[in-house]
Amino acid sequence: MRELDTLQTALDGLRRGDVGAQAFCAQARSHEALLKALPPPYRQVLDDLVDRLESSALFSGESCSFSQDGMLDNLQLWITKARAKLAAR
């Protein structure tokens, strides 16, 4: 699905620093067709990850409660699992 490719490109940009966390979060939330194509728990998980990413963006670097690298890894895992779920349909 093209929306997953777009989200992957945005995540790659976020990792490189080309895309800000707020822009990535807005884009992640804007993919309604993708979210409707997946089972409801996928939306909940993505919403939770994006909320946490937005919160972590308020801190500079790593804080004791958030690891941005860990958050980005979890977003990558979500994309991978969503891609597999859609391919299995």
Summary of the structure (lengths in Angstrom):
residues: 89
radius of gyration: 12.7
end to end distance: 12.0
largest distance: 40.7
contacts: 228
relative contact order: 0.16
helix: 75%
strand: 0%
